[in-house]
Amino acid sequence: MELPINPLAIVVAAVAALVIGAVWYNPKIGFGNVWMRESGMTEEKMKGGNMAVIFGLALLFSAILSVLLMQFTNHQWGALGMIGGDLENAKVSFEAFMADYGNAHRSFEHGALHGGIFGVFGALPIIGIIALFERKSAKYIFINSGYWIVTMAIMGGILCVWH
C-alpha cells in the first residue's frame, strides 16, 4: 500500500510558492511597489542580504508548509491517521477502504479549495495579528495574506492532484 501523496509533489508545491511570490511581489506586474511602501522596504534593503540563504530558507519553509497543507487537502491522510499511520499493521478493512476510496476527491479543484480555506483561516489571522502589533496597514495585511491564500490554493491543488 502506498502513501496518498507523491513526495515530489512537496517539492513542486514549494517551488510554486516561490514562483507565485516572484509574480505577486514584482513591482512591474504585481503588488511590489505597494508592498515595499507598506512594509517599509527600500531598494537598498532589497539589495542587502544573502539571496541564496533567503531563497533557500524560503524553499525549505515552503516545503514544510506543504507537508502540513497536504494533511488538509488529502482526505486519505485522515484515514491513515485512523490506523495510527502504521501501514504495515493495517487491517484488511483499511485496505478495502483505500481500494474503494484511495483516490476520492483527488482533483486540483478540491485541493485548491481546501488550500484556499487554509489560507483564509490560517495565514490571514496569523499575518493580521502580527501586522496589527507591528502597526502595519490593512494594505500590508491584504497583500501578504492574499499572496498566501492564492499560494496555498495552488499548492493545495498540486498536493491533492499528484498521486
C-alpha positions in Angstrom: 0.0 0.0 0.0 1.4 3.4 -0.8 1.0 6.8 0.9 -1.6 9.1 -0.6 1.0 11.6 -1.9 4.0 11.6 -4.2 6.9 13.2 -2.2 7.9 15.1 -5.4 4.7 17.0 -5.1 6.0 18.6 -1.9 9.0 20.0 -3.9 6.8 21.1 -6.8 4.4 22.9 -4.4 7.3 24.5 -2.6 8.8 25.8 -5.8 5.3 27.0 -6.9 5.3 29.3 -3.8 8.5 31.0 -4.9 7.2 31.4 -8.5 3.9 32.9 -7.3 5.8 35.2 -5.0 8.1 36.4 -7.9 4.9 37.5 -9.7 2.9 38.7 -6.7 5.6 40.9 -5.3 7.0 42.0 -8.7 7.0 45.9 -8.9 6.1 45.8 -12.6 3.3 43.2 -12.7 2.3 42.6 -9.1 2.0 44.4 -5.8 5.7 45.0 -5.3 5.6 48.8 -5.1 2.7 48.9 -2.7 4.2 46.1 -0.6 7.5 47.9 -0.4 5.9 51.1 0.7 3.6 49.4 3.2 6.3 47.2 4.7 8.9 49.9 4.9 11.2 48.0 2.5 13.6 50.1 0.3 15.6 49.2 -2.8 18.8 49.4 -0.6 17.3 46.8 1.9 16.3 44.6 -1.0 19.9 44.5 -2.3 21.2 43.6 1.1 21.2 40.1 2.5 22.4 36.8 1.2 19.9 35.9 -1.6 21.0 32.2 -1.7 20.2 31.9 2.0 16.9 33.8 1.7 15.6 31.8 -1.2 17.0 28.5 0.2 15.2 29.0 3.5 12.0 30.2 1.7 12.1 27.0 -0.3 12.6 24.9 2.9 9.8 26.7 4.8 7.5 26.3 1.8 8.3 22.5 1.7 7.5 22.3 5.5 4.2 24.2 4.8 3.5 21.7 2.0 3.7 18.8 4.4 1.2 20.4 6.7 -1.0 21.5 3.9 -1.4 18.0 2.5 -3.0 17.0 5.8 -5.8 19.4 4.9 -6.1 18.8 1.2 -5.9 15.0 1.1 -8.6 13.2 3.0 -6.6 9.9 2.7 -4.3 11.2 5.4 -7.3 11.2 7.8 -7.9 7.5 7.0 -4.2 6.9 7.5 -4.4 8.7 10.9 -7.2 6.4 12.0 -4.8 3.4 11.9 -2.1 5.3 13.6 -0.1 5.8 10.4 1.2 2.2 10.5 0.5 0.8 7.0 2.3 -2.5 7.9 -0.3 -3.4 10.5 -3.4 -2.1 8.8 -6.4 -4.5 8.8 -7.9 -5.8 5.7 -10.9 -3.4 6.2 -8.5 -0.5 5.8 -7.0 -1.9 2.6 -10.5 -2.4 1.3 -11.5 1.1 2.2 -8.4 2.6 0.5 -9.0 0.4 -2.6 -12.5 1.9 -2.8 -11.8 5.5 -1.8 -8.0 5.9 -2.1 -8.3 8.4 -4.9 -11.6 10.0 -4.0 -11.6 13.8 -4.0 -8.1 13.9 -5.6 -8.6 16.8 -8.0 -6.8 20.1 -8.4 -10.0 22.0 -7.7 -10.6 20.1 -4.5 -7.1 20.7 -3.2 -7.3 24.3 -4.3 -10.5 24.8 -2.3 -9.0 23.3 0.8 -5.7 25.2 0.3 -7.6 28.5 -0.1 -9.7 27.8 3.0 -6.4 27.0 4.9 -5.1 30.4 3.7 -8.1 32.3 4.8 -8.4 30.6 8.2 -4.6 30.1 8.8 -2.5 32.7 7.0 -4.8 35.7 7.2 -5.3 35.6 11.0 -1.6 35.0 11.7 -0.4 37.7 9.3 -3.2 40.0 10.5 -2.3 39.7 14.2 1.4 40.2 13.6 0.7 43.2 11.4 -1.6 44.8 14.0 1.1 44.7 16.6 3.7 45.9 14.1 1.3 48.8 13.3 1.1 47.8 9.6 -1.7 48.9 7.3 -4.7 47.0 6.0 -3.0 47.1 2.6 0.0 45.3 4.0 -2.2 42.6 5.6 -4.2 42.0 2.5 -1.2 42.0 0.1 0.6 39.4 2.3 -2.3 37.3 3.3 -3.7 37.5 -0.3 -0.4 36.0 -1.5 -0.6 33.2 0.9 -4.3 32.5 0.2 -3.6 32.2 -3.6 -0.3 30.3 -3.0 -1.9 27.8 -0.6 -4.7 27.3 -3.1 -2.2 26.5 -5.8 -0.1 24.4 -3.5 -3.2 22.5 -2.3 -4.2 21.8 -5.8 -0.8 20.4 -6.7 -0.6 18.3 -3.5 -4.1 16.9 -3.9 -3.9 16.0 -7.6 -0.5 14.5 -7.6 -0.7 10.8 -6.6 
